[in-house]
Amino acid sequence: MATIGLPTSTTGKPRILKSRAAGKLLLLALFAAVLAPWAATRWPGASWPHELTVDLSKPLADASNWIIDNRDSHPLFLYFFGYISDAVVLSVRAVYLTLLAAGWAGVTAFGGLLAWRVAGVRLAAGTVAALLACGALGMWVPTMQTLALMVVAVLASVAVGAVLGLAAGLSGRLDRALRPVLDTMQVLPAFAYLLPVVLVFGIGVPAAALATVIYAAPPMARLTALGVRAADAGVMEAVESFGATFRQRLLTARLPLARKEIMLGVNQAIMMALSMVVIASMIGAGGLGDRVYQALASVDVGAALAAGIPIVLLAIVLDRVTAAVGERLGSGSTSATGRPVAGWSAAAAVTAAVVLAGRLADRLTWPDTWVADIAGPVNTAKDWMVDHLYSGVPVVGGTADWAARFTTWVLDPIRAGLQVLPWWGLLLVVAVVAWLIGTWRTALTAVLAMAAIGVLGVWTPSLDTLSQVLAAVAVTLVIGFAMAVAAARSTRFERLLRPVLDVCQTMPQFVYLIPVVALFGVGRAPAAAAAVIYALPAVVRIISQGLRQVDPGALESARSLGATGAQQLRQVQLPLARRAVLLAVNQCVVLVLAVVVVGGLVGGGALGYNVVFGLAQGDLATGLVAGAAIVCLGLMLDRVTQPTERSARKGA
């Protein structure tokens, strides 16, 4: 069977790269030979030495007290943060009142007709069914509250992310400068920055919207930058040869070529924003998230699911509509049904007629007699699963056995291996890995990020968290890669998988928290399970899209040489989709770290517990220090898994 060989001009590259790696290893070995004896004598213990830590409790407490004392009088709050708060409140209120004034029939008609205009009858029917289901579950008003907040937050996230992503895509230097900022925005747990956000904006909608924007904007920025940088060089050269200006090249070539990545960024921003609704409800956002939080506080899984299902339905509808809009923009068509002006006019007229009919009939709110109660059956099903699956399952064992084995065979050895290493030895390992795949700047950044964790005084809990993250990332990548390959090769499987991924990514973690704990018990295993469920959809989506966008000509050439499907994947698709795969690894790390705090609520302990404790007790120092340590972990993992542009070009 034929294999696909490298071109003649590149056959020397593997040997050059190996010699460079050997040189780096030799230099690091010499450095370690000098450093290790001195460090072992100076700091004989494995844990980070106390004399190298810095206590931030007092300065953070002073900052918190200053904000509280000056929030109502300082010009910064009165004329800057105050205006932002007022703009958010007015925007959300305007959207919410508009939705209420349209009534349930008007909103449903508008959603269905919009979906019909951009994608056709099938999506229109699905949109109408989803909106009607929100009402049938008794969640119409909370759904409108959540939708109003999400409209404002997603628009702000898309605007901020698009600007940052465009700037990063056009400038490599700016991209390197923005990477740690985006890492911090996305990796810092929401629980960690909820307290300072509440200190500045108070309890209510502005704080919830800002927290959502901080969390949802980075994926939009990353994917926009990826699309802008990956624009076809031949097309750009052709446009430039016609004398197009920079602005013309951007608007007529680069942005249209990046359409799919930009629309995927919009999709991810929507998903991230909707995943924040429960956490945002803890600081006064209201809506569906508040219903979920109240239900879980009373351990009522059925009521929590009744409020969680509309969140998933909103995500699916918005996902499909944005994807359809992206397809229309790419194909140059403005509508799915021809005669766009007449079609939009008819849709607007029908919507107005339905709204007017609803107001005249005084049927703006969803009728109580049309509400179905699903809480009872769901709770009964949950109890049955716990009774029959937790233990005593023949041959394979119950879920409790699986959790115990995963903890004993995977989590405990990884944690023990990390904790038995001297702190300086772990820093050396980080430096070796980062330098081998990047440059000395990459290694320096990774080492400084890891050292900052020790300086903050949370070395031991950080290693515990790192062990959980490594295990969850490994499981997620293995499962996600297999599913992504299958989805890229089968359109039917991709269509079947898509709603499942939507449910996994948009169902609030708090909703499946109780079933996970009921099935797996309390501990680090359920925390890892929650992280895998949450991070898997993004990994599958990004890798599958990267594989599908591989040049068909390259695949055809491989097939003509007699390459098997596995050879095509290994030697053609994966090298050409390298950027997407690396981005998927990055997003996997980020999303797993985002669930670390949730893991702290179910017995995961470590940094997640510290963040939750700081928020619950109003302890700014404990919460922010633990959150900063999570950011440092994310930055270190990003650097040891993401080659720099320079190293990527060398390995191309």
C-alpha positions, 0 to 999 in steps of 0.5 A, a space after each residue: 500500500 502506498 504511503 504519502 511522502 514528504 516533498 524533497 525540499 522538506 525531507 531534511 526538516 525532521 532531522 533538523 528539528 530533532 537536532 534542535 530538540 537534542 540541543 535544547 535537552 542538552 542545555 537544560 540537562 546541564 542547567 539541571 545538573 548545576 541547579 538540582 544539587 543546590 536547590 535540593 540542599 537549600 530547599 530539601 522539601 517537595 512543597 513550595 517553601 514558605 519564605 518564597 510566598 507573598 501574603 495578599 490578604 491585607 492589600 485585597 482587603 484594603 481594596 475591597 474596603 476602598 470600593 465599598 467606601 467610595 462606590 457612591 461618591 467617587 467620580 470613577 463610579 459615578 461617571 464611568 461604571 454608573 453610565 455602563 450600569 445604566 446602559 445595560 439596565 436600559 438595554 435589557 429592560 427595553 428588550 424584555 418589555 418588547 418581548 412582553 408586549 409582543 406576547 407569547 404568540 407574537 414572539 413565537 410567530 417572530 421566531 418561526 418566521 425569522 427561522 423560515 426566512 433564513 433556513 426554511 420550513 424545517 427550522 421554522 417548525 423546530 423554532 416554533 416547537 421550542 418556544 411553545 415547549 418553553 411555555 408548556 413547561 411553565 417557564 415563559 416569563 423566565 425565558 423572556 427574562 433570560 432571552 432579554 439578558 442574553 440578547 444584550 450580553 451576546 451582542 456585547 460579547 460578539 462586538 468585543 470579541 470580533 474587534 479583539 479577534 480582528 486585531 489579533 488576526 491582523 497583527 502577530 504581535 498584538 495576538 501574542 499580547 492578547 493571548 494572556 488577556 483572553 486566557 485570563 478572561 476565559 480561565 478565571 472562574 466566574 465565582 472568582 470575579 463575581 465578588 469584585 464585579 458585585 462590589 463595583 456594580 452591586 447585585 443585579 443585571 449589570 453585574 450579571 451581564 458583565 460577568 457573561 461578557 467576560 466569559 463569552 467574548 474570548 471564544 469569539 475573539 479566538 475563532 475570529 483571529 483563527 479565521 482571519 489568519 487562515 485566509 487563503 494566501 492565493 486569494 489574498 495575493 490575487 486580490 492584492 495584485 488587482 491593487 485593492 487597498 487594505 480596507 478593500 482586502 479586509 472587507 472583500 476577501 479576508 472577512 468573507 473567507 473567515 466567515 465560517 470561523 466567525 459564525 462558529 465564534 458567534 455560536 460559541 459566544 451564545 453557548 458560553 453566555 447561556 451556560 452562565 445563566 445559573 451562575 449569573 442568577 446568584 448575583 441577581 440576573 433572574 430568569 431561568 437561571 434563578 429557577 434552576 438555582 432555587 430548585 437545586 437548593 431544595 434538591 428538586 431535580 425535576 423542577 431544575 430540569 424544567 427550567 434547564 430544558 428551555 435553556 437548551 432549547 434557546 441554545 439550539 434555536 439560536 445555534 441553528 439560526 446563526 448557522 443558517 445566517 452564516 450559510 446565507 452570507 457565504 452563498 450570497 443569498 439573502 433568503 431561503 425562499 426567493 424574492 427577499 423584500 416581499 418575503 420579509 415584508 410578508 413576515 413582518 406583516 404576519 408578525 404584526 397581525 399576530 401581536 395585534 390579535 394577541 393584544 386585542 384578545 388579552 392573551 399576552 401571557 401563557 395560559 396556566 391551563 397549558 402548563 405540563 408538570 414534569 417534575 414528578 416523573 423526572 424525580 421518579 426516574 432519577 430515584 430509579 437510576 440511583 437505586 439500580 445503577 449506583 451499585 450491584 450492576 452485574 459484570 461491569 459494576 455500578 457507577 460507584 465502582 467506576 468512580 472509585 476505580 477512576 479515582 484509585 487508578 487515575 486521579 490518585 497516581 497523577 496527584 501523588 506523582 505531582 506532589 512527590 516531585 520537588 517544586 523546582 523539579 516540577 518547574 524544570 519539567 514545565 520548562 523542558 516541555 514548553 521549550 521543546 514545543 516552543 521557544 525560550 520565551 514560551 518556556 519562561 512564560 510557563 515557568 513564571 506562571 507555575 512559579 506564581 502559584 507557589 508565590 501565592 501560597 497555594 502550591 499544594 491545592 494547585 497540584 491537586 487541581 492540576 491532577 484533576 485537570 490533566 485526567 479530565 483533559 486526557 479523557 475529553 481529548 480521546 473521546 472528542 477526537 474519536 467523535 470528531 473524526 466520525 462526525 467529519 466523515 459522516 454528515 448523518 452522524 454529525 447531524 445526529 450528534 449536533 443536538 446532543 452536543 448542544 444539550 451537553 454544552 448548554 445544559 447548566 452544570 448545576 442541573 446535572 450536578 445532582 444526578 452526577 453526584 447521585 450516580 457517582 457519589 461525592 469526590 473528585 471523580 464526579 468533578 472530572 465527569 462534569 468537566 468532560 461533559 462540559 468540554 467535550 462539545 467544543 472539542 468535537 465541533 472545532 476538530 470536526 470543522 477543521 477536518 472538514 475544511 481540509 483541501 479536497 484536492 489534497 485528499 483526492 491526491 492521497 486517494 489516488 496514491 492508494 492511501 487508506 482512510 487511516 493514512 489519509 487522516 494521519 498524513 493529510 487531514 491532521 497536518 492540514 488541520 493542525 491549527 484547529 486541533 491545537 485550538 481544540 486542545 486549548 479550548 479543552 483546557 480552558 473549559 475543563 478549568 472552568 468547571 473546576 469550581 463546580 467540582 469544588 461543590 461536589 467534593 473535588 476540593 482544592 482550588 475550586 473549594 477555595 473559590 467557592 468559600 471565598 465567594 460564600 464568605 465574602 473573602 476577596 483574598 481567598 477567592 481571588 488568590 485561588 482564581 488567580 492560581 487557576 488562571 496561572 494553571 491555565 496559562 501554563 497548560 496553554 503554553 505547554 500545549 500550544 506551539 508559538 507561530 515561529 515553532 509552528 512554521 518550523 514544523 510545517 
